[in-house]
Amino acid sequence: MNKILLYCRQGFEKECAAEISAKAAEHQAFGFARVKEDSGYVLYECYQDDDAEKLIKTLPFSQLIFCRQMVVVGELLRDLPPEDRVSPVTGMLTGVVEKAGELRVEVPDTNESKELLKFCRKFTVPLRASLRAAGVLLNYESAKRPVVHVFFIAPGCCYVGYSLPENNSTFFMGIPRLKFPSDAPSRSTLKLEEAFHVFIPADEWEERLGSGLYAVDLGACPGGWTYQLVKRSMMVHAVDNGPMAPSLMDTGQVFHHREDGFRYRPARTNIYWLVCDMVEKPVRVANLMADWLVNGWCREAIFNLKLPMKKRYEEVSQNLAMIDEKLKAGGVNAQIQARQLYHDREEVTVHIRRIWSATPGRRDER
Ligand SMILES: C[S@@+](CC[C@H](N)C(=O)[O-])C[C@H]1O[C@@H](n2cnc3c(N)ncnc32)[C@H](O)[C@@H]1O
């Protein structure tokens, strides 16, 4: 198998292709990306046979921005016979994957594929039995073993391959399924919730998203993001000239500052989270976030960068590189991740965590 299949948001195939081409080349795995506009996926074909496997091991999935899932696949299986679609799929995986821990039969995230998804659900049952009999799949689910992916792009037509549990998305189709909380003041609440699922490991939620932490929310109104922080029993400074939802103010956990988010400075030194959803030029937001982190005004930040119409991958990369430079110049060691989330449209979400500060006199952080 010498191809990498990358799932992405429909309409962002070019960005996904530009990104994988650049990052694969950094890992000396050369090839070319096949892009079909609006398909919801990209195929990166490596010139060397082993490079696809090498890439899914060495290219950190967490460093990909426009990709929701990364799978090694072989040639497209076409015209699967309706009377037995199971055997060709099982045959393609036999000898390639052993004792996988999970099977996901998936489709691109497009309207056209919705019908196909119904077939995928039905097809999963006989395929699972066949893969187990062939030793491709374990008899029980295991999160520590590879995941088998069967990706239908049309009826009877699929890519087949696997992803690695330590370097993939844990979610079906790379999308966390979240339910809109009916008492949240805006739908964008799901963006921050998804960001928590994608960027913060579940076993660290209690420490990093736990009760009693202080947070600042820039561009907070009407309060969808603040809602997520309040729900986790945090105290929130909400900065925005607009009105906050009364239900949030009634909790007593929210201080509303009617101020410009670019001028607001925290009065306290105990802010853990900075979140920011202000609709502004990406470069302005990126600079502001870097300033907060360099000055030690927060420990972690989650914010959106709105995308321009063209050269979107380049624009995001430049902003991330600028933040990285500013942090380094400020003596701040940080982990930076960015992802176009399912709930992001023309934007990406960035997460930055200060690891420790090298500046003399500044308190070290784990
Ligand atoms: C997309 S909305 C935020 C939605 C919010 N995150 C939620 O979940 O309900 C953007 C908000 O940013 C605010 N905003 C834009 N520029 C701002 C600035 N310079 N200072 C403070 N707020 C700003 C707007 O008033 C608007 O309420």
The ligand as an SDF file (V2000), in Angstrom:
LIG
                    3D

 27 29  0  0  0  0  0  0  0  0999 V2000
  -18.5590   35.0330   16.5240 C   0  0  0  0  0  0  0  0  0  0  0  0
  -19.0800   36.0540   17.7970 S   0  0  0  0  0  0  0  0  0  0  0  0
  -18.6440   35.1800   19.2350 C   0  0  0  0  0  0  0  0  0  0  0  0
  -19.5870   34.0840   19.5710 C   0  0  0  0  0  0  0  0  0  0  0  0
  -19.2820   33.4690   20.9180 C   0  0  0  0  0  0  0  0  0  0  0  0
  -17.9930   32.7850   20.9280 N   0  0  0  0  0  0  0  0  0  0  0  0
  -20.3380   32.4860   21.3000 C   0  0  0  0  0  0  0  0  0  0  0  0
  -20.0460   31.2880   21.3480 O   0  0  0  0  0  0  0  0  0  0  0  0
  -21.4710   32.8860   21.5820 O   0  0  0  0  0  0  0  0  0  0  0  0
  -17.8730   37.3220   17.7690 C   0  0  0  0  0  0  0  0  0  0  0  0
  -18.0020   38.3310   18.8870 C   0  0  0  0  0  0  0  0  0  0  0  0
  -16.7980   39.0760   18.9140 O   0  0  0  0  0  0  0  0  0  0  0  0
  -17.1130   40.3710   19.3410 C   0  0  0  0  0  0  0  0  0  0  0  0
  -16.0040   41.2500   18.9860 N   0  0  0  0  0  0  0  0  0  0  0  0
  -15.5390   41.5570   17.7480 C   0  0  0  0  0  0  0  0  0  0  0  0
  -14.5030   42.4020   17.8500 N   0  0  0  0  0  0  0  0  0  0  0  0
  -14.3020   42.6130   19.1760 C   0  0  0  0  0  0  0  0  0  0  0  0
  -13.3710   43.3790   19.9210 C   0  0  0  0  0  0  0  0  0  0  0  0
  -12.4290   44.1130   19.3270 N   0  0  0  0  0  0  0  0  0  0  0  0
  -13.4670   43.3550   21.2710 N   0  0  0  0  0  0  0  0  0  0  0  0
  -14.4110   42.6250   21.9040 C   0  0  0  0  0  0  0  0  0  0  0  0
  -15.3170   41.8820   21.2300 N   0  0  0  0  0  0  0  0  0  0  0  0
  -15.2620   41.8810   19.8860 C   0  0  0  0  0  0  0  0  0  0  0  0
  -18.4310   40.6850   18.6710 C   0  0  0  0  0  0  0  0  0  0  0  0
  -19.1390   41.6940   19.4030 O   0  0  0  0  0  0  0  0  0  0  0  0
  -19.1320   39.3310   18.7170 C   0  0  0  0  0  0  0  0  0  0  0  0
  -20.0010   39.2630   19.8240 O   0  0  0  0  0  0  0  0  0  0  0  0
  1  2  1  0
  2  3  1  0
  2 10  1  0
  3  4  1  0
  4  5  1  0
  5  6  1  0
  5  7  1  0
  7  8  2  0
  7  9  1  0
 10 11  1  0
 11 12  1  0
 11 26  1  0
 12 13  1  0
 13 14  1  0
 13 24  1  0
 14 15  1  0
 14 23  1  0
 15 16  2  0
 16 17  1  0
 17 18  1  0
 17 23  2  0
 18 19  1  0
 18 20  2  0
 20 21  1  0
 21 22  2  0
 22 23  1  0
 24 25  1  0
 24 26  1  0
 26 27  1  0
M  CHG  2   2   1   9  -1
M  END
$$$$
